[in-house]
Amino acid sequence: MEVLLSLVVGALVAAAIYLMLSRDLLRFLFGLILISNAANLSIFVSGRLISGAPPLIEKGQDFPVGEVANALPQALVLTAIVIGFGLFAFALVLTLRAYRSLGTLDTDEMRVAEPKDPS
Amino acid sequence: MSESSHFLFLIALLPFIGALLPGLMIRAGRTACAVFTAVPTALALILLMMLAPAVMRGEVVQAEIEWLPQLGLSASFFLDGLGLLFATMILGVGLLITLYARFYLSGDDPMGQFYTYLLLFQGAMLGIVISGNILLLLIFWELTSLSSFLLIGYWKHLPEGRQGARMALAVTGAGGLAMIGGMLILGDIVGSYELVDILAAGDAIRASEWYLPALILILLGAFTKSAQFPFHFWLPHAMAAPTPVSAYLHSATMVKAGIFLMARMWPVLSGTDAWFYIVATTGLVTMVLGAVIALFKDDLKALLAFSTVSHLGLLTMLLGFGTQAAAVAAVFHIINHLTFKAALFMTAGIVDHETHTRDIKRLGGLRHLMPITFVIGTVTALSMAGIPFFNGFLSKEMMLEEASHTKWLGSYYVIPVFATLGALLSVAYSYRFIVHVFLGPERDDYPHKPHDPPFGMWAAPALLAVLVLVIGIMPVLAEAVVTVAANAVTGADLHPHLKIWHGVTPALYMSVFAIIGGGVLLAVHAPLQRFWNAAPRPEAKEIFEWLVDSVAGLSRRITDISHNGAISRYLAIFVVTSVAVGAAAFFGSGLAAPTRGLLSVPPVIAVGWFMLIVATVSVVMMHHSRFRALVLIGVIGLTISAGFVYLSAPDLALTQISVETVTIMLLLLALHFLPKSTPKESPLGLKIRDGVIAVLAGAGVAGLAYAFMLRDIGTISDFHIANSYEGGGGTNVVNVILVDFRGYDTYGEIIVLGIAGLIIYAVMHALLDGPASRRLRNVDYSQDRSRDRHPLMMVVVTRVLMPLAAMVGLYIFLRGHNEPGGGFVAGLVIAIALLMQYMASGFAWTQARQRIQYHAMIGTGVVIAGLTGIGSWLFGSPFLTSSYTYIHLPPIEEFEVATAMLFDLGVFLTVLGAVMLMLYSLSRIARYAGETVNLEPMDYDPAKTGSGDREEA
């Protein structure tokens, strides 16, 4: 499982970075979705893997019986998923706005703030 | 700490408090302004004199307040003989300069500013000499650089003033940076930044392997400040300042700071070969070089500036010798140099003020026109020359005496010869100051007819000239001060005897030779100067400017390369750097052996993960087809949520699945308004580069993830798990962490989410109001749109689903504290249910039935969560402390009510509001782009063609 999951994380990161290095903003956005998934997964696996033992306490018990999954990374990732969505939505709307105002999605052509020839 | 030691704080603070006054008092007139500058200085001086008797008895006055003990930084002050000597000089000359400047500055100069800067500078200098903590000393050190910048550049309208100030700041500031490094090393060796501890640890410091780096760094600071070769060039350019500034900075204060530091660190750093060769040699070179240049300067102030460089070199050399007698000579010369040089600068200022020129070539014969100035100038210049019965003679004799028996690289001649040469040149330029300015025939072409200035202007230099004579004739009077300061420098118990006649010694011969040789040199000055002017020599200012320009050019080139405005470039640099740093850390440190076994993989799960990898690769391959990529991204998200289920994270699975749904919907809405054509591909070379970078990064993250999955860690989760039920009253540990243990984090996060929603709304609103909205109206989307906007099946199903979805949302919300679920998921589920209405029945139809504003929902959510947190204050608990109880309401089974649930309600509302506001904002575009709206919920009649019962948006 660990090997497979590492490969998943690696593949997600590689694909995300490849897409984000492109000059096309929409590809960048796709990359952003993938990298946020990859980041969430790698934070999650930092809590170590365990199967079939969610961090819940049985009725009538004060503590979970036996070993359960690490709850803290889960809590962190939970909020990270939601915040990641906020970030993505924001980036998407900025992209839309940029396209509507500048007529292009090519980052090399978006040169209002940083003109290529500073004369 | 004795009572009177508190005075030290007052002394350190007075100039800074006083600096507030002149700017205000200038409204009451120039004299009032000067008086109010003098008051804090005089008060500080009085307090200092009250401490003086104890110091003169050999005591050390100390006062300390803890400031940042974690950093070893305390506001500790320390007054011994050396500090007392310097503090007296700084405050005493400060008073004289205040008086002198009152008459020197013209009515056009903003005098309030001048005095404010002066007091700031005085406070900074004073801080250096009475600091008891070297970190504190560094702070004051930087303050002198900054405040001297203001003083040197005081005449802002003069380009030379601005350039000189910049140069002084660059050189002394850079030296200060080096010194910070040196001081930190010193503190690290000793384990304390307190001066007392450092002074006591000389042996340990000299034995440390870090001694040499520390020495060089500290000396860089001292040499730049005290204008030692090759950093001497800033000092003459700082002469663009008003003369009172020059007189203050270059006699008693700024340039002496470096000398002070070397004297302060003398017991710790001196006594090694490194110290001797670096410090003494630099001093010697500076002394001779400064004197040579001074001889050929026609500007009075430039002459004095280079003579200052020369005398600073002399002091540095004496400290560099490392002997106790040389230290005594250095301390004595500090006093003597102060008296004659401050007076000489003021004299030069008077001459400039009266004749309107400082060019020696245009002066001469002033002795009858300005008799008082003549007397003052002559007395002090003769002292500078080192003529007997003037105080400069005494310390110069002591210097020559020390030089005469100091061996340099095995030779007994190098130092005595060059020291005599320096003395000879010093005599020559001092004579020149007298002869070419005051003697000779009276001229009739002065730019302005000169006469002696008012009393107020010559009083200060006259006082100093009297001191020159008194010490020169009765050196015994200075003995006590020199003794106590020299003891502080050397840490020994010395009893030096200062006297005029030492018998016939080598020093006497050298002195006589210098005095006669100086006269001869002046006689042949004119041809020598022609030769000097013709000779090529490096111009320090040009070299400095070339250096500054090339550094600026280099940084501009680096910026242009790394920061070319393309986001792909930044990302590539960032990723490559991260991978490199990560790899260095990964391979550089030994990795502990794995402690965990591998988890087995059931076939179904393996297929799932494998699918995920395939989908990921496919996104890269098929990203040209947007909608296909979208489907694949959905597959990835859903597979991950399935993985979360298997790996014991049900809450994450719920959140992931709902966020994934919302993300895809958002993208669907937006893609409609983004180009559908395939954009230009990157060239193959770039693609390969990107691919390599991406694979490297992927491999790095994969390796990292694999490495830590195989190793156990100690985790604070055990605490959360153990206390979740007893402390937080919930059995879902993840939810209890979110709303209780880490509630404050969650509170921050919902605020961020709310803000993101509001910003998206604002951005879209601006877009729809701007010129882009007109273009949007004219786009014809009829080609790519299904004729049936709102299919019957979908409309019906979503409306039936709506109450069900709301029910599910409520259920997920209520069980959240104990079972997987909670505010985040519930908010997302309801948002999806609402969104379905927008998609199925159209924007206008849904909006007309939607009565709660999403903005208000975000606000309400944040306020509820915040109030819940504040509520716990009422019970005397910290922010967001949770409390809970159980309620049994038949027929519902017993359920729990916790304040944490109220907090979760806030989370729920904010998430719902923010997500809906984002989607709503995007949907609004569709309206502007000419979406049609159904009058009836189900309006499609295939029998009809056209759009009879439709209404334009």
Boltz contact constraints between the chains, C-beta under 6 A:
constraints:
  - contact:
      token1: [A, 1]
      token2: [B, 599]
      max_distance: 6.0
  - contact:
      token1: [A, 1]
      token2: [B, 601]
      max_distance: 6.0
  - contact:
      token1: [A, 2]
      token2: [B, 598]
      max_distance: 6.0
  - contact:
      token1: [A, 2]
      token2: [B, 709]
      max_distance: 6.0
  - contact:
      token1: [A, 4]
      token2: [B, 609]
      max_distance: 6.0
  - contact:
      token1: [A, 6]
      token2: [B, 702]
      max_distance: 6.0
  - contact:
      token1: [A, 6]
      token2: [B, 705]
      max_distance: 6.0
  - contact:
      token1: [A, 6]
      token2: [B, 706]
      max_distance: 6.0
  - contact:
      token1: [A, 8]
      token2: [B, 609]
      max_distance: 6.0
  - contact:
      token1: [A, 8]
      token2: [B, 612]
      max_distance: 6.0
  - contact:
      token1: [A, 9]
      token2: [B, 701]
      max_distance: 6.0
  - contact:
      token1: [A, 9]
      token2: [B, 702]
      max_distance: 6.0
  - contact:
      token1: [A, 9]
      token2: [B, 705]
      max_distance: 6.0
  - contact:
      token1: [A, 10]
      token2: [B, 698]
      max_distance: 6.0
  - contact:
      token1: [A, 10]
      token2: [B, 699]
      max_distance: 6.0
  - contact:
      token1: [A, 10]
      token2: [B, 701]
      max_distance: 6.0
  - contact:
      token1: [A, 10]
      token2: [B, 702]
      max_distance: 6.0
  - contact:
      token1: [A, 11]
      token2: [B, 613]
      max_distance: 6.0
  - contact:
      token1: [A, 11]
      token2: [B, 616]
      max_distance: 6.0
  - contact:
      token1: [A, 12]
      token2: [B, 616]
      max_distance: 6.0
  - contact:
      token1: [A, 13]
      token2: [B, 697]
      max_distance: 6.0
  - contact:
      token1: [A, 13]
      token2: [B, 698]
      max_distance: 6.0
  - contact:
      token1: [A, 13]
      token2: [B, 701]
      max_distance: 6.0
  - contact:
      token1: [A, 14]
      token2: [B, 694]
      max_distance: 6.0
  - contact:
      token1: [A, 14]
      token2: [B, 695]
      max_distance: 6.0
  - contact:
      token1: [A, 14]
      token2: [B, 698]
      max_distance: 6.0
  - contact:
      token1: [A, 15]
      token2: [B, 616]
      max_distance: 6.0
  - contact:
      token1: [A, 15]
      token2: [B, 619]
      max_distance: 6.0
  - contact:
      token1: [A, 15]
      token2: [B, 620]
      max_distance: 6.0
  - contact:
      token1: [A, 17]
      token2: [B, 575]
      max_distance: 6.0
  - contact:
      token1: [A, 17]
      token2: [B, 694]
      max_distance: 6.0
  - contact:
      token1: [A, 17]
      token2: [B, 697]
      max_distance: 6.0
  - contact:
      token1: [A, 18]
      token2: [B, 620]
      max_distance: 6.0
  - contact:
      token1: [A, 18]
      token2: [B, 690]
      max_distance: 6.0
  - contact:
      token1: [A, 18]
      token2: [B, 694]
      max_distance: 6.0
  - contact:
      token1: [A, 20]
      token2: [B, 571]
      max_distance: 6.0
  - contact:
      token1: [A, 21]
      token2: [B, 568]
      max_distance: 6.0
  - contact:
      token1: [A, 21]
      token2: [B, 571]
      max_distance: 6.0
  - contact:
      token1: [A, 21]
      token2: [B, 572]
      max_distance: 6.0
  - contact:
      token1: [A, 21]
      token2: [B, 690]
      max_distance: 6.0
  - contact:
      token1: [A, 23]
      token2: [B, 568]
      max_distance: 6.0
  - contact:
      token1: [A, 24]
      token2: [B, 679]
      max_distance: 6.0
  - contact:
      token1: [A, 27]
      token2: [B, 623]
      max_distance: 6.0
  - contact:
      token1: [A, 30]
      token2: [B, 623]
      max_distance: 6.0
  - contact:
      token1: [A, 30]
      token2: [B, 629]
      max_distance: 6.0
  - contact:
      token1: [A, 33]
      token2: [B, 633]
      max_distance: 6.0
  - contact:
      token1: [A, 37]
      token2: [B, 640]
      max_distance: 6.0
  - contact:
      token1: [A, 42]
      token2: [B, 705]
      max_distance: 6.0
  - contact:
      token1: [A, 45]
      token2: [B, 705]
      max_distance: 6.0
  - contact:
      token1: [A, 45]
      token2: [B, 709]
      max_distance: 6.0
  - contact:
      token1: [A, 46]
      token2: [B, 708]
      max_distance: 6.0
  - contact:
      token1: [A, 49]
      token2: [B, 599]
      max_distance: 6.0
  - contact:
      token1: [A, 49]
      token2: [B, 647]
      max_distance: 6.0
  - contact:
      token1: [A, 50]
      token2: [B, 648]
      max_distance: 6.0
  - contact:
      token1: [A, 53]
      token2: [B, 648]
      max_distance: 6.0
  - contact:
      token1: [A, 54]
      token2: [B, 648]
      max_distance: 6.0
  - contact:
      token1: [A, 54]
      token2: [B, 650]
      max_distance: 6.0
  - contact:
      token1: [A, 55]
      token2: [B, 733]
      max_distance: 6.0
  - contact:
      token1: [A, 55]
      token2: [B, 734]
      max_distance: 6.0
  - contact:
      token1: [A, 56]
      token2: [B, 731]
      max_distance: 6.0
  - contact:
      token1: [A, 56]
      token2: [B, 732]
      max_distance: 6.0
  - contact:
      token1: [A, 57]
      token2: [B, 725]
      max_distance: 6.0
  - contact:
      token1: [A, 57]
      token2: [B, 731]
      max_distance: 6.0
  - contact:
      token1: [A, 62]
      token2: [B, 725]
      max_distance: 6.0
  - contact:
      token1: [A, 62]
      token2: [B, 726]
      max_distance: 6.0
  - contact:
      token1: [A, 69]
      token2: [B, 648]
      max_distance: 6.0
  - contact:
      token1: [A, 70]
      token2: [B, 715]
      max_distance: 6.0
  - contact:
      token1: [A, 70]
      token2: [B, 717]
      max_distance: 6.0
  - contact:
      token1: [A, 71]
      token2: [B, 717]
      max_distance: 6.0
  - contact:
      token1: [A, 71]
      token2: [B, 720]
      max_distance: 6.0
  - contact:
      token1: [A, 71]
      token2: [B, 721]
      max_distance: 6.0
  - contact:
      token1: [A, 71]
      token2: [B, 733]
      max_distance: 6.0
  - contact:
      token1: [A, 71]
      token2: [B, 734]
      max_distance: 6.0
  - contact:
      token1: [A, 71]
      token2: [B, 737]
      max_distance: 6.0
  - contact:
      token1: [A, 72]
      token2: [B, 717]
      max_distance: 6.0
  - contact:
      token1: [A, 74]
      token2: [B, 649]
      max_distance: 6.0
  - contact:
      token1: [A, 74]
      token2: [B, 652]
      max_distance: 6.0
  - contact:
      token1: [A, 74]
      token2: [B, 734]
      max_distance: 6.0
  - contact:
      token1: [A, 75]
      token2: [B, 734]
      max_distance: 6.0
  - contact:
      token1: [A, 75]
      token2: [B, 737]
      max_distance: 6.0
  - contact:
      token1: [A, 75]
      token2: [B, 738]
      max_distance: 6.0
  - contact:
      token1: [A, 77]
      token2: [B, 652]
      max_distance: 6.0
  - contact:
      token1: [A, 78]
      token2: [B, 651]
      max_distance: 6.0
  - contact:
      token1: [A, 78]
      token2: [B, 652]
      max_distance: 6.0
  - contact:
      token1: [A, 78]
      token2: [B, 655]
      max_distance: 6.0
  - contact:
      token1: [A, 79]
      token2: [B, 749]
      max_distance: 6.0
  - contact:
      token1: [A, 81]
      token2: [B, 655]
      max_distance: 6.0
  - contact:
      token1: [A, 81]
      token2: [B, 656]
      max_distance: 6.0
  - contact:
      token1: [A, 81]
      token2: [B, 659]
      max_distance: 6.0
  - contact:
      token1: [A, 82]
      token2: [B, 824]
      max_distance: 6.0
  - contact:
      token1: [A, 83]
      token2: [B, 749]
      max_distance: 6.0
  - contact:
      token1: [A, 85]
      token2: [B, 659]
      max_distance: 6.0
  - contact:
      token1: [A, 86]
      token2: [B, 753]
      max_distance: 6.0
  - contact:
      token1: [A, 86]
      token2: [B, 756]
      max_distance: 6.0
  - contact:
      token1: [A, 89]
      token2: [B, 666]
      max_distance: 6.0
  - contact:
      token1: [A, 89]
      token2: [B, 760]
      max_distance: 6.0
  - contact:
      token1: [A, 89]
      token2: [B, 918]
      max_distance: 6.0
  - contact:
      token1: [A, 90]
      token2: [B, 756]
      max_distance: 6.0
  - contact:
      token1: [A, 90]
      token2: [B, 760]
      max_distance: 6.0
  - contact:
      token1: [A, 92]
      token2: [B, 670]
      max_distance: 6.0
  - contact:
      token1: [A, 93]
      token2: [B, 760]
      max_distance: 6.0
  - contact:
      token1: [A, 93]
      token2: [B, 763]
      max_distance: 6.0
  - contact:
      token1: [A, 96]
      token2: [B, 670]
      max_distance: 6.0
  - contact:
      token1: [A, 97]
      token2: [B, 763]
      max_distance: 6.0
  - contact:
      token1: [A, 97]
      token2: [B, 767]
      max_distance: 6.0
  - contact:
      token1: [A, 99]
      token2: [B, 674]
      max_distance: 6.0
  - contact:
      token1: [A, 100]
      token2: [B, 767]
      max_distance: 6.0
  - contact:
      token1: [A, 100]
      token2: [B, 772]
      max_distance: 6.0
  - contact:
      token1: [A, 101]
      token2: [B, 772]
      max_distance: 6.0
  - contact:
      token1: [A, 107]
      token2: [B, 566]
      max_distance: 6.0
  - contact:
      token1: [A, 107]
      token2: [B, 567]
      max_distance: 6.0
  - contact:
      token1: [A, 108]
      token2: [B, 566]
      max_distance: 6.0
  - contact:
      token1: [A, 114]
      token2: [B, 565]
      max_distance: 6.0
